[in-house]
Amino acid sequence: MPTGISQETIFSGPRRRFQQLNEKPLRDDLVFYFAIVAAVSVLFMALPLLTGEAVDIDGMHRIWFIAAGTLITLMQGLINGSVALLAVSLVEHFFLLFVDVHREFEKTMKSTVYALSPLILFSWAVLLGVPFAGLLLLVWFCLLTYFGVRVFHEKSKDRAVFVALATGVVLAYYLHRAVGIV
């Protein structure tokens, strides 16, 4: 009895999950995305408090400082998350035009939501200096973009690979310091 996982199982699992996600409305996907962005934003605000590197303020001023800082960080995170989602969606859709896409922008945004979510969720690994974390997140982004283009836009393997790699190269260019490419 073989104990290994077949190649068909590895690639059919994510594809099946993306097909299930394709049936959901974009609103649900955006709620999922912005929940992750909000959680990570608050986590980044709480990180200095948890590590003991917080500013030395006593009493009631400390509570107001934490509350204001959390609110500001949350708003910045949501704004930056919105800009990142729109920018990466536009880049992905630009490359989809090369492969003759006739789908609406909504499908591209759905693909980008699920490709960017792990990047945002595990961005702490890059900030903490985990070796090759940026590169692994970039590869993960490309794989999820591949499955998103393949399922949401119903493109062939080679066209999905082109869009995923081209979008990944653009993302790596703009995030080259975080990814670890000098």
C-alpha positions as CSV (number, residue, x, y, z in Angstrom):
1,M,0.0,0.0,0.0
2,P,1.7,3.3,-1.1
3,T,1.9,6.0,1.6
4,G,2.9,8.9,-0.7
5,I,0.5,11.6,-1.9
6,S,-0.1,11.5,-5.6
7,Q,0.5,14.5,-7.7
8,E,-3.1,14.5,-8.8
9,T,-4.2,14.8,-5.1
10,I,-1.8,17.7,-4.5
11,F,-3.2,19.8,-7.3
12,S,-6.8,18.7,-7.2
13,G,-7.2,19.7,-3.5
14,P,-6.5,23.5,-3.9
15,R,-8.4,23.5,-7.2
16,R,-11.5,22.0,-5.6
17,R,-11.3,24.6,-2.8
18,F,-11.0,27.4,-5.3
19,Q,-14.0,26.1,-7.1
20,Q,-16.0,26.2,-3.9
21,L,-14.7,29.8,-3.3
22,N,-15.8,30.7,-6.8
23,E,-19.4,30.2,-5.9
24,K,-19.3,32.8,-3.1
25,P,-20.0,36.4,-3.7
26,L,-17.1,38.9,-3.7
27,R,-18.5,40.6,-0.6
28,D,-17.7,37.5,1.5
29,D,-14.2,37.4,0.1
30,L,-13.6,41.1,0.9
31,V,-14.9,40.6,4.5
32,F,-12.5,37.7,4.9
33,Y,-9.6,39.8,3.5
34,F,-10.2,42.8,5.6
35,A,-10.7,40.7,8.7
36,I,-7.2,39.4,8.2
37,V,-5.9,42.9,7.5
38,A,-7.5,44.2,10.7
39,A,-6.3,41.3,12.8
40,V,-2.7,41.7,11.6
41,S,-2.8,45.5,12.1
42,V,-3.9,45.1,15.7
43,L,-1.3,42.3,16.2
44,F,1.5,44.7,14.9
45,M,0.3,47.3,17.4
46,A,0.2,44.8,20.2
47,L,3.6,43.3,19.4
48,P,5.7,45.9,21.2
49,L,3.4,45.6,24.2
50,L,3.8,41.8,24.3
51,T,7.6,42.0,23.8
52,G,8.1,44.7,26.5
53,E,9.4,47.3,24.1
54,A,6.5,49.7,24.6
55,V,6.9,53.4,25.3
56,D,7.3,54.1,29.1
57,I,4.1,56.0,29.9
58,D,2.3,55.5,33.2
59,G,-1.3,55.7,34.3
60,M,-4.2,56.9,32.3
61,H,-2.0,58.3,29.5
62,R,-0.8,54.8,28.8
63,I,-4.4,53.6,28.2
64,W,-5.2,56.5,25.8
65,F,-1.8,56.0,24.1
66,I,-2.6,52.3,23.5
67,A,-6.2,53.0,22.4
68,A,-5.2,55.8,20.0
69,G,-2.2,53.8,18.6
70,T,-4.4,50.8,18.0
71,L,-7.0,52.9,16.2
72,I,-4.4,54.6,14.1
73,T,-2.7,51.4,13.2
74,L,-6.0,49.7,12.4
75,M,-6.9,52.6,10.0
76,Q,-3.5,52.5,8.4
77,G,-3.7,48.8,8.0
78,L,-7.1,49.0,6.3
79,I,-6.0,51.8,4.0
80,N,-2.8,50.0,3.1
81,G,-4.7,46.7,2.6
82,S,-7.1,48.4,0.3
83,V,-4.4,49.9,-1.8
84,A,-2.4,46.7,-1.9
85,L,-5.5,44.7,-3.0
86,L,-6.4,47.2,-5.7
87,A,-2.8,47.5,-7.0
88,V,-2.1,43.8,-7.2
89,S,-5.5,43.2,-8.7
90,L,-4.8,45.7,-11.4
91,V,-1.4,44.2,-12.1
92,E,-2.9,40.7,-12.3
93,H,-5.7,41.9,-14.5
94,F,-3.2,43.7,-16.8
95,F,-1.4,40.4,-17.4
96,L,-4.7,38.6,-17.9
97,L,-5.3,41.0,-20.8
98,F,-2.3,39.4,-22.5
99,V,-4.0,36.0,-22.3
100,D,-7.3,37.3,-23.7
101,V,-9.5,37.4,-20.6
102,H,-13.1,38.3,-21.0
103,R,-14.1,38.0,-17.4
104,E,-15.0,40.9,-15.2
105,F,-12.6,42.5,-12.7
106,E,-14.5,40.9,-9.8
107,K,-12.9,37.5,-10.6
108,T,-9.5,39.0,-10.6
109,M,-10.1,40.6,-7.2
110,K,-11.3,37.3,-5.8
111,S,-8.1,35.7,-7.0
112,T,-6.0,38.5,-5.5
113,V,-7.8,38.3,-2.2
114,Y,-6.8,34.7,-1.7
115,A,-3.3,35.2,-3.0
116,L,-2.6,38.2,-0.8
117,S,-4.1,36.8,2.4
118,P,-1.2,34.5,3.4
119,L,1.3,37.3,2.6
120,I,-0.5,39.6,5.0
121,L,-1.1,37.0,7.6
122,F,2.5,35.8,7.7
123,S,4.2,39.1,7.1
124,W,5.4,39.0,10.7
125,A,7.9,36.2,9.7
126,V,9.6,38.6,7.3
127,L,9.7,41.4,9.9
128,L,11.2,39.0,12.5
129,G,13.9,38.0,10.0
130,V,12.9,34.4,9.5
131,P,15.3,33.0,6.8
132,F,13.7,32.8,3.3
133,A,10.3,33.8,4.7
134,G,9.8,36.5,2.0
135,L,10.8,34.1,-0.7
136,L,8.5,31.4,0.5
137,L,5.6,33.8,0.8
138,L,6.3,35.0,-2.8
139,V,6.2,31.3,-4.0
140,W,3.0,30.8,-2.1
141,F,1.6,33.9,-3.6
142,C,2.4,32.6,-7.1
143,L,0.9,29.2,-6.5
144,L,-2.3,30.8,-5.1
145,T,-2.5,33.2,-8.1
146,Y,-2.0,30.2,-10.4
147,F,-5.0,28.4,-8.9
148,G,-7.1,31.6,-8.8
149,V,-6.5,32.3,-12.5
150,R,-7.0,28.7,-13.4
151,V,-10.4,28.4,-11.6
152,F,-11.8,31.9,-11.4
153,H,-10.9,32.8,-15.0
154,E,-11.0,29.3,-16.4
155,K,-7.6,29.6,-18.1
156,S,-5.3,26.9,-19.3
157,K,-2.3,25.8,-17.2
158,D,0.3,27.7,-19.4
159,R,-1.7,31.0,-19.3
160,A,-2.3,30.7,-15.6
161,V,1.5,30.1,-15.1
162,F,2.3,33.2,-17.2
163,V,-0.1,35.4,-15.2
164,A,1.1,34.0,-11.8
165,L,4.8,34.4,-12.6
166,A,4.4,37.8,-14.2
167,T,2.4,39.1,-11.2
168,G,4.9,37.5,-8.9
169,V,7.8,39.2,-10.6
170,V,6.1,42.6,-10.4
171,L,5.4,42.0,-6.7
172,A,9.0,40.9,-6.1
173,Y,10.3,44.0,-7.8
174,Y,8.3,46.3,-5.5
175,L,8.9,44.2,-2.4
176,H,12.5,43.1,-3.2
177,R,13.9,44.1,0.2
178,A,11.3,42.3,2.1
179,V,11.6,39.2,-0.1
180,G,15.4,39.2,0.4
181,I,16.4,39.8,-3.2
182,V,19.0,42.6,-3.3
